């Protein structure tokens, strides 16, 4: 995840989430009481870090999120 601050995208941390047997994963992003936050997230499969060593690393496209009231 990255947040837009000071004119550029800044890393806001990363975390691995398990994917269900149907290939889905639900994550809730919250910013209680805050508005105007611009963020972006993407999915990645990282060779050797995502649970197996069968497939090559793949990076998904960015999904942009805007927090408003």
Secondary structure, DSSP 8 states (H G I E B T S, - for coil): -EEEETTEEEE---------TTS--------TT---EEEEE--EE-TTTSS-SSS--EE---EEEEE--
